Amino acid sequence: MAETSASIAIVDDDPAVLRALSRLLRSHAFRARTYGSGQEFLAALPAGLPDCLIVDFQMPEMNGLELQRHLVSNGIEIPTILITAHGDVVMRDHSRLVASLRKPLQQQALFEAIDRAIGDSRSAG
């Protein structure tokens, strides 16, 4: 598995998902920060970029793809894992999407995607 000191941001409008993912990632020694919306995440960006972004596809106001597009259009490239309970998301033409995972998340698939994302982040930076 990738270095365990990696910082992972989780953006989801469901507090139960935020708690569960944060607990899971911290139990594997990742530094996890949670945000209830894309706007909340964007407001926190001046404090530093995470190594990986896990974002829910279906959120009010700004969905996960809109958040990812906003970041890229502003020159902010964070390897992103999109999670969804609403079927598969087409990933073509989304430069920093590492994976699209369906809820409920399978731990092995999640950690494999995180490893890819952190590898991308570390090789780019």
N, C-alpha and C positions, 0 to 999 in steps of 0.2 A: 504494500500500500504506500501511497505518497507520504511525504513528510507530514507528521501529525500536527505540526504547528501552523498549518494553513488556516487562513481566515475564510469563513464561508458566510455569506449573507443569505438569509432566507426571507423571501417576500411572499406573503400569503394573507388573504383577508380572513382566514379561519384561525382563530386563536388556538384551537386544539391541534391543528396541523403544525403551527409554529412551535408549540410546546413539545410535541412529540419529536419533530425533526431536530429541534435544538438539543433535546435530551439525548437522542441517539447520536448525534454528531459529537457532542461533548463527551459522551461515554467512550468515543474513539479518539479522544484528545484533540479534536478540531476546535478552533475558536469560532463559535457560532454567534451571529447577531441576527435578531429577528426584526422584521418590519411588517406592519399591517397593511401597507399600500405602496404602490410605486412612488407616489409623491413623498412618503415618509423616507423611503430609501434614498431618493434623489436629494432630499434635504440633508441627509447624513453624509453624502459623498465628500464634502470638504474634509471630513475627518480621516479619509483614506479609502483606497479601493480594496475590496476583498480579492482573494485569489480565485474565488468561484462564487457565482450567483445561482441560487436555486429560486425559481420564480414560478408562481402559479399562473397558468394560462388564463383562467376565467376569474377576473376580479372586476369590481365596478370602477368606473372612471378611467382607469388605464390598465389594460390587460397585460399579460406577460410579454407578448410579442411587441406591443406598443412600447413598453418600457425598454426592451432590448433595442428596438429601432431608435428610440430617443437617445440612448447611450451611444450607439454607433454613430448617429448623425452629429453628435457633439464630440466625436473623437475619443470616446471612452469605450475601450474594448475590454470586457470582462467575460471570460468563458462562462457560458450560461447553460444551465440545465432547466428545461421547461417541464413542469409537472402539470398533469391534467386529469380530471375525472370524466372528461367529456370526449373520449375517443382520441385517436391519433391526430397529431398536429404535423402538418407538412413543414419540414425543416429546410427545404431548398431555398436558397437566396437569403439565408439568415446567417451571416458570416461567423458569429461567435456562439451559435448554438451547438453545444457539444452533444446533447441528447434530449430526447423528449420521452418522458416516463409517465406511465399511467398509474393513477392512484387506484387502490392502495399500493404504495411503493414496495418493491421487492428490495430488501437490503443489499443483496449482491449486485443487482443492476445499479442501484444508487451509488454504492461505493466504487464500482467500476467507472461510472460516469464522472464521479468526483476525481478519481485518479487521472482520467483523461483531461479533465478541466484544469487541474493543478499542473499537470505536465505542460499543457498549452500555455498556462499563465507564466510558469517559471521559464519556459524556453523563449517566450516573447519578451520577458522583462529581463 
